[in-house]
Amino acid sequence: MTDHLAGSASPLRTLPWYARPSARTWQCPPAPAEVRSFHSDLPDYSPTPLTDLPPLADGLGVGRVFVKDESSRLGLPAFKALGASWAIHRALAERTANGAAPGPVTLVTATDGNHGRAVARTARLLGQRAHVFVPRGVHPQAVAAIAAERARVTEVPGPYDEAVRLAARAADAPDAVLIQDTAWPGYEQIPSWIVEGYSTLCAEIDEQLAAAGITAGPDLVAVPVGVGSLAQAVVTHYRSRTSGSAARAPAPQGPALLSVEPEAAACVLESLLLGEPVGVTTGETVMAGLNCGTPSSIAWPYLHGGLDAAVAVPDADSARAAADLAALGVSSGPCGAAALAGLRAALTGTDADARRTALGLDPHSVVVLLSTEGTAANPHSPVC
């Protein structure tokens, strides 16, 4: 195994980059099959689009590029409702099974925007209460959208990690349940249910690629990363022995998996380079939903074992990618567009050929980019 920091996006800038050639041989158990059935039974459920964008494929020098468009998922402008709905369903069922008194509870969480709104929406639909802690840097319109779901909102002057600590403390109150999408030692069950919820997105991709005549699955999947929960779900899907639907015959080693983070909050990239999970001091970024300083404890083994590569991108690259996706008819906020920005960074600039080889890409490769939010999810400044 070789881990390395190499390459550059241009002669003037070293590209923050990590590659692990042996990742495609790593394996793990699959997500439970009943998650997809649960989502399929929800009133507002329908698969989100998988859009084929030939201009991107031409520009990147690959065969086909598909964008999984999460700009409208279960009535919200981001993918997070998949994890929140499944985890809340499991948590409330467990409370009932354990003999908890009937009546509403308060679902508590911290958020950079999308997860908190998903928890608040699910709570409202189920007749529960929600208390959402929001760190600095989240756009006021995103905060207002959470409050519009009838949630109590507490704005925190510190970063995301501080908001998580305060939410965990508030959830110690009677009739309160923490629904957090990051884990730490002693708090792992609910985050694992959230990760399971995201598996529906991957199952849809398998079916949609098969319908497009691509039965062998993708050659590369690029996923935006905050604490790593979605990336954990992606790794679980593509590194499990039974990944994919019955219609899909997975490649023997599965696709390359590329994580993308903001340069201002590259906790997963830094952890991969050091070989152990570490926290980083985060800065300001328009990729608000990815502005996280510590990887989830349950995600880390999957990220370390199953990611082929990781890259960090500046805000300007995400902004440019969002504009290009908009021109092609895909609504993508800065976090969603990070997948395209990261792949572009990997496939251009100094040492791009070596990075392309590390990812196993050629002119016939099929790439899937996960656009995790629409523009409505993350209002941002004119620079984007």
C-alpha positions as CSV (number, residue, x, y, z in Angstrom):
1,M,0.0,0.0,0.0
2,T,1.2,3.5,-0.8
3,D,-0.3,6.6,0.7
4,H,1.0,9.9,-0.7
5,L,0.5,13.6,-1.0
6,A,1.2,14.4,-4.6
7,G,0.3,16.4,-7.7
8,S,-0.9,20.0,-8.2
9,A,-3.9,21.7,-9.7
10,S,-1.6,24.2,-11.4
11,P,2.1,25.1,-11.5
12,L,1.3,27.7,-8.8
13,R,-0.6,25.5,-6.3
14,T,0.0,22.1,-4.7
15,L,-3.1,20.0,-4.8
16,P,-4.2,18.6,-1.4
17,W,-4.4,15.0,-2.4
18,Y,-4.3,11.5,-1.0
19,A,-4.4,8.1,-2.8
20,R,-4.6,4.5,-1.6
21,P,-4.3,2.0,-4.5
22,S,-5.4,-1.0,-2.4
23,A,-8.8,0.4,-1.4
24,R,-10.8,-1.5,-4.0
25,T,-9.9,-4.8,-2.3
26,W,-11.3,-3.7,1.0
27,Q,-14.7,-5.3,2.0
28,C,-17.5,-4.8,4.5
29,P,-21.0,-6.0,5.2
30,P,-23.9,-4.4,3.2
31,A,-26.6,-2.1,4.5
32,P,-29.9,-3.7,5.5
33,A,-32.3,-4.2,2.6
34,E,-35.3,-3.0,4.5
35,V,-34.2,0.7,4.3
36,R,-35.2,1.0,0.7
37,S,-38.6,-0.5,1.4
38,F,-39.1,2.0,4.3
39,H,-38.4,5.0,2.0
40,S,-40.5,3.6,-0.8
41,D,-43.5,3.6,1.4
42,L,-43.2,7.3,2.4
43,P,-45.8,9.5,0.8
44,D,-43.4,11.8,-0.9
45,Y,-40.8,9.3,-2.1
46,S,-39.6,9.0,-5.6
47,P,-36.0,8.4,-6.9
48,T,-34.1,11.6,-7.6
49,P,-32.7,12.1,-11.1
50,L,-29.5,10.6,-12.4
51,T,-28.6,13.0,-15.2
52,D,-26.3,12.2,-18.1
53,L,-24.1,15.2,-19.0
54,P,-22.0,14.6,-22.1
55,P,-20.3,18.0,-22.0
56,L,-18.8,17.2,-18.6
57,A,-17.6,13.8,-20.0
58,D,-16.0,15.5,-22.9
59,G,-14.2,18.1,-20.7
60,L,-13.0,15.5,-18.3
61,G,-11.8,13.0,-20.9
62,V,-14.0,10.1,-19.7
63,G,-16.8,8.1,-21.4
64,R,-19.9,9.3,-19.5
65,V,-20.6,11.5,-16.5
66,F,-23.8,11.2,-14.5
67,V,-24.9,13.6,-11.8
68,K,-27.2,12.3,-9.0
69,D,-29.3,15.4,-8.4
70,E,-30.5,15.7,-4.8
71,S,-32.0,19.1,-5.2
72,S,-35.4,17.7,-4.3
73,R,-35.6,14.8,-2.0
74,L,-38.7,14.0,0.0
75,G,-39.8,17.6,-0.3
76,L,-36.5,19.1,0.8
77,P,-33.5,20.5,-1.3
78,A,-30.9,18.0,-0.1
79,F,-30.3,14.3,0.5
80,K,-30.3,14.4,4.3
81,A,-34.0,13.4,4.7
82,L,-33.1,9.8,3.8
83,G,-30.9,9.4,6.9
84,A,-33.0,11.5,9.3
85,S,-36.3,9.8,8.4
86,W,-34.9,6.2,8.9
87,A,-33.0,7.1,12.1
88,I,-36.0,8.8,13.7
89,H,-38.2,5.9,12.7
90,R,-35.8,3.4,14.4
91,A,-35.2,5.6,17.4
92,L,-38.9,6.1,18.2
93,A,-39.7,2.5,17.6
94,E,-36.9,1.5,20.0
95,R,-38.3,3.9,22.7
96,T,-41.7,2.3,22.4
97,A,-40.3,-1.2,22.5
98,N,-38.4,-0.3,25.7
99,G,-41.6,0.9,27.4
100,A,-41.1,4.6,27.2
101,A,-44.2,6.7,28.1
102,P,-46.3,7.8,25.2
103,G,-46.3,11.4,24.1
104,P,-44.1,13.7,22.0
105,V,-40.3,13.9,22.5
106,T,-37.8,16.6,21.5
107,L,-35.5,15.5,18.7
108,V,-32.2,17.4,19.2
109,T,-29.4,17.9,16.7
110,A,-26.6,20.2,15.5
111,T,-26.4,21.1,11.8
112,D,-24.7,23.1,9.2
113,G,-28.2,23.4,7.6
114,N,-29.5,20.4,5.7
115,H,-29.5,17.7,8.4
116,G,-31.2,20.0,10.9
117,R,-33.9,20.9,8.5
118,A,-34.5,17.2,7.7
119,V,-34.8,16.4,11.4
120,A,-37.1,19.3,12.0
121,R,-39.3,18.4,9.0
122,T,-39.6,14.7,10.1
123,A,-40.4,15.8,13.7
124,R,-43.2,18.1,12.5
125,L,-44.7,15.4,10.3
126,L,-44.6,12.9,13.1
127,G,-46.0,15.3,15.7
128,Q,-42.7,15.5,17.6
129,R,-40.7,18.6,18.7
130,A,-37.3,19.6,17.4
131,H,-34.4,21.6,18.9
132,V,-31.7,22.5,16.4
133,F,-28.2,24.0,17.2
134,V,-26.7,25.9,14.3
135,P,-23.0,27.0,14.3
136,R,-21.6,30.2,12.9
137,G,-21.4,30.6,9.2
138,V,-24.8,29.1,8.3
139,H,-26.7,31.5,6.0
140,P,-29.7,33.2,7.8
141,Q,-32.1,31.9,5.1
142,A,-31.0,28.3,6.0
143,V,-31.6,29.1,9.7
144,A,-35.0,30.5,8.8
145,A,-35.9,27.4,6.9
146,I,-35.3,25.3,9.9
147,A,-37.4,27.5,12.1
148,A,-40.1,27.4,9.5
149,E,-40.4,23.7,10.3
150,R,-41.6,24.7,13.8
151,A,-38.2,23.8,15.3
152,R,-36.6,25.7,18.2
153,V,-33.3,27.0,16.9
154,T,-30.3,27.9,19.0
155,E,-27.5,29.8,17.1
156,V,-24.0,29.0,18.4
157,P,-21.2,31.5,18.0
158,G,-18.6,28.8,17.6
159,P,-17.9,26.1,14.9
160,Y,-19.8,23.0,14.1
161,D,-18.0,20.8,16.6
162,E,-19.1,23.2,19.4
163,A,-22.7,23.0,18.2
164,V,-22.5,19.2,18.4
165,R,-21.3,19.4,22.0
166,L,-24.1,21.7,23.0
167,A,-26.8,19.6,21.2
168,A,-25.5,16.5,23.0
169,R,-25.8,18.3,26.4
170,A,-29.3,19.5,25.6
171,A,-30.4,16.0,24.7
172,D,-29.7,14.8,28.3
173,A,-33.0,16.5,29.2
174,P,-36.1,14.2,29.9
175,D,-38.0,13.2,26.8
176,A,-35.2,14.3,24.5
177,V,-33.4,12.2,21.9
178,L,-30.2,13.2,20.1
179,I,-30.4,12.6,16.3
180,Q,-26.9,13.5,15.3
181,D,-25.3,12.5,12.0
182,T,-21.8,12.1,13.4
183,A,-20.6,9.6,16.0
184,W,-18.2,9.4,18.9
185,P,-17.3,6.7,21.4
186,G,-20.5,6.0,23.3
187,Y,-22.8,7.6,20.7
188,E,-22.9,5.3,17.7
189,Q,-26.3,3.6,17.2
190,I,-28.3,6.6,15.8
191,P,-25.5,7.8,13.6
192,S,-25.3,4.3,12.2
193,W,-29.0,4.4,11.4
194,I,-28.5,7.7,9.6
195,V,-25.8,6.1,7.5
196,E,-28.1,3.2,6.7
197,G,-30.7,5.7,5.5
198,Y,-28.4,7.0,2.8
199,S,-28.1,3.6,1.2
200,T,-31.3,4.2,-0.7
201,L,-29.5,6.8,-2.8
202,C,-26.9,4.3,-3.9
203,A,-29.5,1.6,-4.6
204,E,-31.3,4.1,-6.9
205,I,-28.0,4.8,-8.8
206,D,-27.6,1.1,-9.5
207,E,-31.1,0.8,-10.9
208,Q,-30.8,4.0,-12.9
209,L,-27.4,3.1,-14.5
210,A,-28.8,-0.3,-15.4
211,A,-31.8,1.4,-17.1
212,A,-29.2,3.4,-19.1
213,G,-27.5,0.2,-20.2
214,I,-24.6,0.3,-17.8
215,T,-25.0,-3.0,-15.9
216,A,-21.4,-3.1,-14.6
217,G,-21.9,-0.1,-12.4
218,P,-19.8,3.1,-12.3
219,D,-16.0,3.2,-12.6
220,L,-15.8,6.2,-10.2
221,V,-18.1,7.8,-7.6
222,A,-17.2,11.3,-6.3
223,V,-18.8,12.2,-3.0
224,P,-18.7,15.5,-1.0
225,V,-17.6,14.9,2.6
226,G,-18.2,16.7,5.9
227,V,-17.9,14.3,8.9
228,G,-18.0,11.4,6.4
229,S,-21.5,9.8,7.0
230,L,-22.6,9.9,3.4
231,A,-19.1,8.7,2.3
232,Q,-19.5,5.8,4.8
233,A,-22.7,4.8,3.1
234,V,-21.1,5.0,-0.3
235,V,-18.2,2.9,0.8
236,T,-20.5,0.4,2.4
237,H,-22.5,0.0,-0.8
238,Y,-19.6,-0.4,-3.2
239,R,-17.3,-2.3,-1.0
240,S,-19.8,-4.9,0.3
241,R,-19.9,-8.3,-1.4
242,T,-23.6,-8.0,-2.3
243,S,-23.6,-4.3,-3.3
244,G,-26.1,-3.3,-6.0
245,S,-29.5,-4.6,-7.1
246,A,-30.2,-7.9,-8.8
247,A,-30.0,-6.1,-12.1
248,R,-26.4,-5.0,-11.5
249,A,-23.3,-7.2,-11.9
250,P,-20.6,-5.3,-9.9
251,A,-17.1,-5.1,-11.2
252,P,-14.8,-7.5,-9.2
253,Q,-13.3,-4.7,-7.2
254,G,-16.0,-2.1,-7.5
255,P,-15.5,1.6,-8.5
256,A,-12.9,4.0,-7.4
257,L,-14.3,6.2,-4.6
258,L,-13.2,9.9,-4.3
259,S,-14.0,12.1,-1.4
260,V,-14.1,15.9,-1.8
261,E,-13.8,18.5,1.0
262,P,-13.3,22.3,1.3
263,E,-9.7,23.3,1.9
264,A,-11.0,25.2,4.9
265,A,-12.3,22.0,6.6
266,A,-10.4,19.0,5.2
267,C,-10.6,16.8,8.3
268,V,-10.9,13.5,6.4
269,L,-8.1,14.3,4.0
270,E,-5.8,15.2,7.0
271,S,-6.8,12.1,8.8
272,L,-6.1,9.9,5.8
273,L,-2.7,11.4,5.4
274,L,-1.9,10.8,9.1
275,G,-3.4,7.4,9.2
276,E,-5.6,8.2,12.1
277,P,-8.7,10.3,12.8
278,V,-7.8,13.9,13.8
279,G,-9.6,17.1,14.3
280,V,-8.7,20.3,12.3
281,T,-9.4,23.9,13.0
282,T,-12.0,24.9,10.4
283,G,-12.2,28.2,8.5
284,E,-14.8,30.1,6.5
285,T,-16.2,28.4,3.4
286,V,-19.3,28.7,1.2
287,M,-19.5,24.9,1.4
288,A,-21.3,25.3,4.8
289,G,-22.6,21.7,5.0
290,L,-19.1,20.4,4.7
291,N,-17.5,22.7,7.2
292,C,-16.8,20.0,9.8
293,G,-13.6,19.6,11.8
294,T,-13.7,16.0,13.0
295,P,-14.6,12.7,11.2
296,S,-17.4,10.6,12.5
297,S,-15.9,7.8,14.6
298,I,-18.0,5.1,13.0
299,A,-17.3,6.5,9.5
300,W,-13.5,6.5,10.0
301,P,-12.8,2.8,9.5
302,Y,-14.8,2.8,6.2
303,L,-13.1,6.0,4.9
304,H,-9.6,4.7,5.8
305,G,-10.3,1.3,4.3
306,G,-12.5,2.0,1.3
307,L,-11.7,5.4,-0.2
308,D,-9.3,5.3,-3.1
309,A,-8.6,9.0,-3.0
310,A,-9.4,12.3,-1.3
311,V,-9.0,15.9,-2.4
312,A,-9.7,19.3,-1.0
313,V,-10.9,22.2,-3.1
314,P,-11.1,26.0,-2.6
315,D,-14.4,27.9,-2.7
316,A,-13.7,29.3,-6.1
317,D,-13.6,25.8,-7.7
318,S,-16.9,24.8,-6.1
319,A,-18.5,28.1,-7.3
320,R,-17.3,27.5,-10.8
321,A,-18.6,23.9,-10.7
322,A,-22.0,25.1,-9.4
323,A,-22.3,27.6,-12.3
324,D,-21.4,25.0,-14.9
325,L,-23.9,22.6,-13.5
326,A,-26.6,25.3,-13.5
327,A,-25.8,26.0,-17.2
328,L,-26.5,22.3,-17.9
329,G,-29.8,22.3,-16.0
330,V,-28.7,20.9,-12.7
331,S,-29.5,22.9,-9.5
332,S,-26.5,22.4,-7.2
333,G,-25.4,24.3,-4.2
334,P,-21.7,24.7,-3.2
335,C,-21.6,21.4,-1.3
336,G,-23.2,19.4,-4.1
337,A,-21.0,21.0,-6.8
338,A,-17.9,20.0,-4.7
339,A,-18.0,16.6,-6.3
340,L,-17.4,18.1,-9.8
341,A,-14.8,20.5,-8.5
342,G,-12.9,17.7,-6.8
343,L,-12.9,15.5,-9.9
344,R,-11.7,18.4,-12.0
345,A,-8.9,19.1,-9.6
346,A,-7.8,15.5,-9.7
347,L,-7.9,15.2,-13.5
348,T,-6.1,18.5,-14.4
349,G,-2.9,20.3,-13.6
350,T,0.6,18.9,-12.8
351,D,0.7,15.1,-12.3
352,A,-2.9,14.7,-13.5
353,D,-2.0,11.6,-15.5
354,A,-0.7,9.9,-12.3
355,R,-3.9,10.8,-10.5
356,R,-6.0,9.6,-13.4
357,T,-4.1,6.3,-13.3
358,A,-4.6,6.0,-9.5
359,L,-8.3,6.4,-10.0
360,G,-8.3,3.8,-12.9
361,L,-9.9,6.1,-15.4
362,D,-9.7,5.9,-19.2
363,P,-11.6,7.5,-22.1
364,H,-14.4,4.9,-21.6
365,S,-14.9,5.3,-17.9
366,V,-18.3,5.9,-16.3
367,V,-18.3,8.5,-13.5
368,V,-21.1,9.4,-11.0
369,L,-21.0,12.7,-9.2
370,L,-23.2,13.1,-6.1
371,S,-24.7,16.5,-6.1
372,T,-26.0,16.4,-2.5
373,E,-28.0,19.7,-2.4
374,G,-29.7,22.2,-4.6
375,T,-29.2,25.9,-4.6
376,A,-32.2,26.4,-2.3
377,A,-30.5,24.4,0.4
378,N,-27.5,26.7,0.9
379,P,-28.0,30.3,0.0
380,H,-24.6,31.8,-0.6
381,S,-22.8,34.9,-1.5
382,P,-22.5,36.4,-5.0
383,V,-19.0,35.0,-5.4
384,C,-20.7,31.7,-6.0
